[in-house]
């Protein structure tokens, strides 16, 4: 089962959109090892790789693309509700 940790899912989405774990760590203001650890946990839970690494960055294969689409839909519904409860 995929982790329901929102932080991990947000880091995954940032890395998939930015094409870089380092950029994702900067945007999320967490360490790069924290991003790597979160993505490793998601990879194990998904049963396979969510990214392909190249010298130009990381790219999501089909499994990663599928998860990214689902994360986008989930966050689109969740984020407005969270803003209502805790506007910061």
Buried (B, 14 or more C-beta within 10 A) or exposed (E): EBBEBBEBBBBBBBBBBBBBBBBBBBBBEBEBEBBBBBBEBBBEBBEEBBBEEEEEBBEBEEBBEEBBEEBEEBBEEEEEEEEEEEEE
